[in-house]
Amino acid sequence: MFRMSIWRKSSYSSNSSNCVEIGHGVGIRDSKAPATHLPVSGEAWSTFLRDVTRVTEQ
């Protein structure tokens, strides 16, 4: 089954095509190579965000 996803990039990227994009329920990809992506589970993504937030708050 093929799953479509809306890919989003950081608002800090503005109009640059040199960024990482996030696809809800799919994973992450390089905007310069959108045909491939790295699958990331929801749990792994939540852990990543929690850890990044903790580091930036220190």
MDAnalysis code that builds the backbone (N, CA, C; Angstrom):
import MDAnalysis as mda
import numpy as np

u = mda.Universe.empty(174, n_residues=58, atom_resindex=np.repeat(np.arange(58), 3), trajectory=True)
u.add_TopologyAttr("name", ["N", "CA", "C"] * 58)
u.add_TopologyAttr("resid", np.arange(1, 59))
u.add_TopologyAttr("resname", ["MET", "PHE", "ARG", "MET", "SER", "ILE", "TRP", "ARG", "LYS", "SER", "SER", "TYR", "SER", "SER", "ASN", "SER", "SER", "ASN", "CYS", "VAL", "GLU", "ILE", "GLY", "HIS", "GLY", "VAL", "GLY", "ILE", "ARG", "ASP", "SER", "LYS", "ALA", "PRO", "ALA", "THR", "HIS", "LEU", "PRO", "VAL", "SER", "GLY", "GLU", "ALA", "TRP", "SER", "THR", "PHE", "LEU", "ARG", "ASP", "VAL", "THR", "ARG", "VAL", "THR", "GLU", "GLN"])
u.atoms.positions = np.array([
    [0.830, -1.186, 0.000],
    [0.000, 0.000, 0.000],
    [0.875, 1.249, 0.000],
    [0.649, 2.139, -0.914],
    [1.423, 3.374, -1.041],
    [0.794, 4.450, -0.167],
    [1.588, 5.083, 0.642],
    [1.094, 6.125, 1.529],
    [1.643, 7.483, 1.108],
    [0.746, 8.415, 0.860],
    [1.139, 9.782, 0.537],
    [1.382, 10.529, 1.836],
    [2.291, 11.457, 1.812],
    [2.567, 12.266, 2.989],
    [2.804, 13.699, 2.568],
    [2.468, 14.583, 3.438],
    [2.807, 15.985, 3.229],
    [4.164, 16.195, 3.877],
    [5.118, 16.599, 3.084],
    [6.464, 16.838, 3.590],
    [6.580, 18.293, 4.012],
    [7.163, 18.510, 5.175],
    [7.323, 19.863, 5.703],
    [8.787, 20.118, 6.016],
    [9.181, 21.368, 5.814],
    [10.544, 21.738, 6.180],
    [10.485, 22.852, 7.209],
    [11.572, 23.060, 7.869],
    [11.643, 24.075, 8.911],
    [11.351, 25.458, 8.357],
    [10.659, 26.252, 9.147],
    [10.395, 27.637, 8.733],
    [11.695, 28.435, 8.671],
    [12.745, 27.956, 9.322],
    [14.041, 28.623, 9.271],
    [14.733, 28.425, 7.923],
    [14.242, 27.497, 7.114],
    [14.851, 27.223, 5.811],
    [14.447, 28.238, 4.746],
    [13.431, 29.005, 4.995],
    [12.839, 29.972, 4.054],
    [12.639, 29.312, 2.693],
    [13.207, 29.866, 1.641],
    [13.023, 29.306, 0.298],
    [14.188, 28.435, -0.149],
    [15.065, 28.106, 0.761],
    [16.222, 27.278, 0.424],
    [15.788, 25.857, 0.083],
    [16.460, 25.242, -0.866],
    [16.178, 23.844, -1.189],
    [17.209, 22.926, -0.536],
    [18.011, 23.486, 0.345],
    [19.080, 22.760, 1.006],
    [18.671, 22.500, 2.452],
    [17.720, 21.564, 2.652],
    [17.208, 21.348, 4.004],
    [16.729, 19.912, 4.187],
    [16.361, 19.610, 5.403],
    [15.779, 18.320, 5.753],
    [14.282, 18.522, 5.874],
    [13.513, 17.563, 5.354],
    [12.060, 17.635, 5.422],
    [11.521, 16.484, 6.260],
    [10.395, 16.709, 6.911],
    [9.753, 15.716, 7.761],
    [8.430, 15.308, 7.125],
    [8.179, 14.012, 7.016],
    [6.905, 13.496, 6.513],
    [6.184, 12.763, 7.627],
    [5.047, 13.276, 8.074],
    [4.303, 12.678, 9.186],
    [4.002, 11.205, 8.901],
    [4.433, 10.352, 9.803],
    [4.190, 8.919, 9.656],
    [5.079, 8.237, 8.639],
    [6.040, 8.981, 8.075],
    [6.906, 8.412, 7.049],
    [8.367, 8.467, 7.468],
    [8.885, 9.643, 7.726],
    [10.275, 9.781, 8.112],
    [10.845, 11.127, 7.732],
    [12.129, 11.124, 7.423],
    [12.826, 12.349, 7.045],
    [13.519, 12.145, 5.703],
    [13.729, 13.246, 4.976],
    [14.416, 13.163, 3.686],
    [15.183, 14.449, 3.440],
    [16.113, 14.367, 2.517],
    [16.879, 15.516, 2.057],
    [16.089, 16.163, 0.930],
    [15.884, 17.463, 1.012],
    [15.081, 18.141, -0.010],
    [15.718, 18.070, -1.394],
    [17.035, 17.825, -1.461],
    [17.705, 17.710, -2.756],
    [17.563, 16.316, -3.360],
    [17.116, 15.336, -2.546],
    [16.939, 13.962, -3.031],
    [15.611, 13.431, -2.505],
    [14.493, 14.016, -2.924],
    [13.193, 13.669, -2.348],
    [12.660, 12.284, -2.696],
    [13.286, 11.583, -3.616],
    [12.785, 10.259, -4.007],
    [13.046, 9.212, -2.932],
    [13.981, 9.467, -2.036],
    [14.292, 8.517, -0.960],
    [14.079, 9.179, 0.389],
    [13.821, 8.362, 1.392],
    [13.667, 8.888, 2.740],
    [14.156, 7.872, 3.762],
    [14.387, 8.361, 4.959],
    [14.799, 7.518, 6.072],
    [13.585, 7.311, 6.966],
    [13.080, 6.077, 7.070],
    [11.912, 5.839, 7.920],
    [12.258, 6.092, 9.392],
    [11.366, 6.775, 10.094],
    [11.544, 7.055, 11.514],
    [10.205, 6.794, 12.199],
    [10.237, 5.978, 13.238],
    [8.988, 5.681, 13.960],
    [8.548, 6.895, 14.769],
    [7.282, 6.930, 15.104],
    [6.760, 8.009, 15.930],
    [7.460, 8.072, 17.277],
    [7.751, 6.919, 17.845],
    [8.443, 6.868, 19.137],
    [9.859, 7.426, 19.026],
    [10.583, 7.053, 17.981],
    [11.942, 7.560, 17.789],
    [11.937, 9.070, 17.559],
    [10.963, 9.560, 16.794],
    [10.870, 11.002, 16.529],
    [10.566, 11.761, 17.817],
    [9.653, 11.245, 18.634],
    [9.320, 11.884, 19.909],
    [10.531, 11.937, 20.834],
    [11.293, 10.851, 20.871],
    [12.509, 10.809, 21.687],
    [13.519, 11.837, 21.188],
    [13.697, 11.915, 19.884],
    [14.614, 12.898, 19.296],
    [14.206, 14.316, 19.689],
    [12.931, 14.646, 19.519],
    [12.467, 15.994, 19.854],
    [12.626, 16.295, 21.343],
    [12.331, 15.328, 22.196],
    [12.496, 15.521, 23.634],
    [13.955, 15.796, 23.985],
    [14.863, 15.015, 23.386],
    [16.285, 15.195, 23.681],
    [16.813, 16.528, 23.151],
    [16.393, 16.921, 21.959],
    [16.833, 18.197, 21.395],
    [16.313, 19.348, 22.252],
    [15.069, 19.263, 22.675],
    [14.480, 20.309, 23.503],
    [15.224, 20.411, 24.828],
    [15.547, 19.276, 25.412],
    [16.265, 19.269, 26.690],
    [17.637, 19.906, 26.550],
    [18.348, 19.614, 25.483],
    [19.688, 20.179, 25.261],
    [19.615, 21.681, 25.025],
    [18.638, 22.137, 24.256],
    [18.553, 23.565, 23.940],
    [18.067, 24.386, 25.121],
    [17.415, 23.753, 26.100],
    [16.939, 24.483, 27.278],
    [18.024, 24.634, 28.332],
    [19.124, 23.934, 28.204],
    [20.205, 23.996, 29.205],
    [21.028, 25.241, 29.046],
])
